[in-house]
Amino acid sequence: MKIINVGYDHRHDADFFIDRPEGSGDYLLLLLKTQAVFTIDGKDIIASEGTAFLYPKGKPQFYRCVKGCFFENDWIHFDFDSDEEKYEFLGYHIPFETPITLDIRFLSYCIKSVSYEHYANNPCSRETIECFMKLIFIKLHEQLLDKHEAPSDFRFDMISTIRSKIYSKPYEQRTVDIAAHEISMSRSAFQKAYKKQFGVTFVEDLNNSRIAYSEMLLTTTSLTIEDIALMSGYKTYVHFIRRFKYKNKITPSEYRKLNQNVT
């Protein structure tokens, strides 16, 4: 597996667009953290946030921001070392130029890890990168199997979109009522459907997303705990400390100290 270029958590202004009539000369995997517009065979399609999109080698690449919005994504330009490796990876039958909606958090972690290994040039980077790339393809394949085996349900898709939003932007102020209204469901029906689909309540899941975001800030920035609390969507420092300690059994400061050397 050859990694040509890789980026993690990149954010672009509202005038961002890619126009490559001949493609990029390699394969391109995108993980969208915002909506985006793709032009395929002359037709525009809007891909939602929380979407994976795979370009084949040699095909035109046209995509851009939704009008008036910024663009945020992870991406990997890659190629294969041999036909055998190519057939192995493409054997997972990931469709090209097709938005695949899924929970991208794990895939985003894999791309972040590929980026680290690619630029760190560790002794076993090549083997590690191949493992992470294989995980990415396996999880995409798994998502496609789930969709094939379970009939599409509009309500299921809409609730999944809500979940993608709270994990991609946990700091936004959301409530059960706002989320239910967004997909035209009653409060009680939304809560029941959400719990059935994901095994946790909406409020629990929202808090989990915020704690996960705060953990990332604690280990990757030098921001104060108070700032991290606000940036993670908590209105008060005390509430953040209480929720963080409930989930992790330690305080944010203790968590930062234990993980400050983890890359």
C-alpha positions as CSV (number, residue, x, y, z in Angstrom):
1,M,0.0,0.0,0.0
2,K,1.4,3.4,-1.0
3,I,0.2,6.5,0.8
4,I,0.6,9.4,-1.5
5,N,-0.9,12.0,0.8
6,V,-3.1,12.0,3.8
7,G,-4.9,14.7,5.9
8,Y,-6.9,14.6,9.1
9,D,-9.6,17.0,10.3
10,H,-9.0,19.6,7.6
11,R,-11.3,22.6,7.4
12,H,-11.7,24.8,4.3
13,D,-13.6,28.0,3.7
14,A,-16.9,28.3,1.9
15,D,-15.2,28.9,-1.5
16,F,-13.4,25.5,-1.4
17,F,-13.7,23.3,-4.5
18,I,-11.8,20.5,-6.2
19,D,-11.7,20.4,-10.0
20,R,-9.5,17.6,-11.4
21,P,-10.8,16.6,-14.9
22,E,-8.2,13.8,-15.1
23,G,-8.4,12.7,-11.5
24,S,-5.5,12.9,-9.0
25,G,-3.5,10.0,-10.5
26,D,-4.3,7.7,-7.5
27,Y,-7.2,6.5,-5.4
28,L,-8.9,9.0,-3.1
29,L,-10.9,8.2,0.0
30,L,-12.8,11.1,1.7
31,L,-14.5,11.1,5.0
32,L,-17.0,14.0,5.2
33,K,-17.5,15.9,8.4
34,T,-19.8,18.4,6.7
35,Q,-22.1,18.2,3.7
36,A,-20.5,18.3,0.2
37,V,-21.6,18.5,-3.4
38,F,-20.2,15.9,-5.8
39,T,-20.5,16.1,-9.6
40,I,-20.8,12.7,-11.1
41,D,-21.3,12.2,-14.8
42,G,-22.5,15.8,-15.0
43,K,-25.0,15.5,-12.2
44,D,-24.7,17.1,-8.7
45,I,-25.4,15.0,-5.7
46,I,-25.3,16.2,-2.1
47,A,-23.5,13.8,0.4
48,S,-24.3,14.3,4.0
49,E,-21.8,14.7,6.8
50,G,-20.8,11.3,8.2
51,T,-20.2,10.0,4.7
52,A,-17.3,8.0,3.1
53,F,-16.7,8.6,-0.6
54,L,-14.1,6.6,-2.7
55,Y,-12.8,7.8,-6.0
56,P,-11.2,5.3,-8.4
57,K,-7.9,5.9,-10.1
58,G,-8.1,7.9,-13.3
59,K,-11.7,9.2,-12.8
60,P,-12.5,13.0,-12.7
61,Q,-12.8,14.5,-9.3
62,F,-15.3,17.4,-8.9
63,Y,-16.5,18.3,-5.4
64,R,-17.1,21.4,-3.4
65,C,-18.8,23.0,-0.4
66,V,-22.5,23.3,0.0
67,K,-23.2,27.0,-0.8
68,G,-22.5,29.2,2.2
69,C,-21.0,26.5,4.3
70,F,-17.4,25.5,5.1
71,F,-16.0,22.1,4.2
72,E,-14.3,19.7,6.7
73,N,-13.0,16.2,6.0
74,D,-10.3,13.6,6.4
75,W,-8.7,12.2,3.2
76,I,-6.2,9.7,1.9
77,H,-4.6,9.6,-1.6
78,F,-3.3,6.0,-2.0
79,D,-2.3,3.4,-4.5
80,F,-1.4,-0.3,-4.5
81,D,2.1,-1.9,-4.7
82,S,0.9,-4.8,-6.8
83,D,-2.0,-6.2,-8.7
84,E,-2.4,-8.8,-6.0
85,E,-2.8,-6.2,-3.3
86,K,-5.2,-4.2,-5.5
87,Y,-7.4,-7.2,-6.1
88,E,-7.3,-8.0,-2.3
89,F,-8.5,-4.5,-1.3
90,L,-11.0,-4.0,-4.2
91,G,-12.3,-7.5,-3.3
92,Y,-14.3,-5.8,-0.5
93,H,-16.5,-4.4,-3.3
94,I,-16.6,-0.8,-2.0
95,P,-18.6,1.1,-4.6
96,F,-16.8,4.0,-6.3
97,E,-18.3,7.5,-6.5
98,T,-21.1,6.5,-4.1
99,P,-21.7,8.2,-0.7
100,I,-21.7,5.6,2.1
101,T,-23.3,6.9,5.3
102,L,-22.0,5.5,8.5
103,D,-20.6,6.3,11.9
104,I,-17.2,7.7,10.7
105,R,-15.6,8.1,14.1
106,F,-13.6,4.8,13.9
107,L,-12.6,5.4,10.3
108,S,-11.5,8.9,11.2
109,Y,-9.3,7.5,14.0
110,C,-7.8,5.1,11.4
111,I,-7.0,7.9,9.0
112,K,-5.4,9.9,11.9
113,S,-3.3,6.9,12.7
114,V,-2.3,6.4,9.0
115,S,-1.3,10.1,8.9
116,Y,0.9,9.7,12.0
117,E,2.6,6.6,10.7
118,H,3.1,8.1,7.2
119,Y,4.8,11.2,8.5
120,A,6.6,9.7,11.5
121,N,8.4,7.1,9.4
122,N,8.6,4.5,12.2
123,P,10.4,1.2,11.5
124,C,7.1,-0.7,11.0
125,S,5.1,2.2,9.5
126,R,4.4,0.3,6.3
127,E,2.9,-2.7,8.0
128,T,0.9,-0.6,10.4
129,I,-0.5,1.6,7.6
130,E,-1.6,-1.5,5.7
131,C,-3.4,-2.8,8.8
132,F,-5.3,0.5,9.3
133,M,-6.2,0.6,5.6
134,K,-7.5,-2.9,5.7
135,L,-9.6,-2.0,8.7
136,I,-11.0,0.9,6.8
137,F,-12.0,-1.3,3.9
138,I,-13.4,-4.0,6.2
139,K,-15.6,-1.5,8.1
140,L,-16.9,0.0,4.9
141,H,-17.7,-3.5,3.6
142,E,-19.4,-4.3,6.9
143,Q,-21.6,-1.2,6.6
144,L,-22.6,-2.2,3.1
145,L,-23.5,-5.7,4.3
146,D,-25.7,-4.2,7.0
147,K,-27.5,-2.1,4.5
148,H,-28.0,-5.1,2.1
149,E,-29.4,-7.3,4.9
150,A,-31.7,-4.8,6.4
151,P,-34.3,-3.0,4.3
152,S,-33.8,0.7,4.1
153,D,-36.1,2.6,6.5
154,F,-36.5,6.4,6.2
155,R,-36.9,6.9,9.9
156,F,-33.8,4.8,10.6
157,D,-31.8,6.9,8.1
158,M,-33.0,10.2,9.6
159,I,-32.2,9.2,13.2
160,S,-28.8,8.0,12.1
161,T,-28.3,11.5,10.6
162,I,-29.1,13.1,13.9
163,R,-26.5,10.8,15.6
164,S,-23.9,11.7,12.9
165,K,-24.5,15.4,13.7
166,I,-24.0,15.1,17.4
167,Y,-20.7,13.2,17.0
168,S,-19.4,15.5,14.3
169,K,-20.4,18.7,16.2
170,P,-20.9,17.7,19.8
171,Y,-20.4,21.3,20.9
172,E,-23.7,22.5,19.3
173,Q,-26.6,23.0,21.7
174,R,-29.1,20.3,20.9
175,T,-32.1,19.0,22.9
176,V,-34.5,16.1,22.5
177,D,-37.2,18.6,21.3
178,I,-34.9,20.1,18.7
179,A,-33.7,16.8,17.3
180,A,-37.2,15.4,17.2
181,H,-38.6,18.4,15.4
182,E,-35.7,18.2,12.9
183,I,-37.0,14.9,11.6
184,S,-40.7,15.6,12.2
185,M,-41.2,13.1,15.0
186,S,-42.9,13.6,18.4
187,R,-40.7,13.8,21.4
188,S,-41.8,10.4,22.8
189,A,-41.6,8.6,19.5
190,F,-38.1,10.0,18.8
191,Q,-36.8,9.0,22.2
192,K,-38.2,5.5,21.9
193,A,-36.8,5.0,18.4
194,Y,-33.4,6.4,19.3
195,K,-33.0,4.1,22.3
196,K,-34.1,1.1,20.2
197,Q,-31.7,1.9,17.4
198,F,-28.5,2.7,19.4
199,G,-29.1,1.2,22.8
200,V,-28.7,4.5,24.6
201,T,-30.9,7.5,25.0
202,F,-30.4,10.7,23.0
203,V,-29.2,12.6,26.1
204,E,-26.7,9.8,27.0
205,D,-25.4,9.7,23.5
206,L,-25.0,13.5,23.3
207,N,-23.1,13.5,26.5
208,N,-20.9,10.6,25.3
209,S,-20.1,12.6,22.2
210,R,-19.1,15.7,24.2
211,I,-17.0,13.7,26.6
212,A,-15.2,12.0,23.6
213,Y,-14.6,15.5,22.1
214,S,-13.3,16.8,25.4
215,E,-10.9,13.9,25.7
216,M,-9.5,14.7,22.3
217,L,-9.0,18.4,23.4
218,L,-7.4,17.3,26.6
219,T,-4.8,15.2,24.9
220,T,-4.0,17.3,21.9
221,T,-4.2,20.9,23.1
222,S,-3.0,23.0,26.1
223,L,-6.4,24.7,26.5
224,T,-7.6,25.2,30.1
225,I,-10.2,22.8,31.5
226,E,-12.7,25.7,31.7
227,D,-12.2,26.4,28.0
228,I,-12.5,22.8,27.1
229,A,-15.8,22.5,29.0
230,L,-17.3,25.4,27.0
231,M,-15.9,24.1,23.7
232,S,-17.3,20.7,24.3
233,G,-20.9,22.0,24.7
234,Y,-21.2,22.3,28.5
235,K,-22.7,25.5,29.8
236,T,-21.0,25.2,33.2
237,Y,-17.6,24.0,34.3
238,V,-19.1,22.1,37.3
239,H,-21.5,20.2,35.1
240,F,-18.6,19.2,32.8
241,I,-16.5,18.0,35.7
242,R,-19.3,15.9,37.1
243,R,-20.2,14.3,33.8
244,F,-16.5,13.6,32.9
245,K,-15.8,12.0,36.2
246,Y,-18.9,9.9,36.1
247,K,-17.8,8.4,32.7
248,N,-14.1,8.1,33.3
249,K,-13.9,7.7,37.1
250,I,-11.2,10.4,37.1
251,T,-11.1,14.2,36.7
252,P,-10.2,15.9,33.4
253,S,-6.9,17.0,34.9
254,E,-6.0,13.5,35.9
255,Y,-7.1,12.2,32.4
256,R,-4.8,14.8,30.8
257,K,-1.9,13.8,33.0
258,L,-2.3,10.1,32.2
259,N,-2.6,10.7,28.5
260,Q,-0.3,13.6,27.8
261,N,2.4,11.5,26.3
262,V,0.0,9.5,24.1
263,T,0.2,10.4,20.4
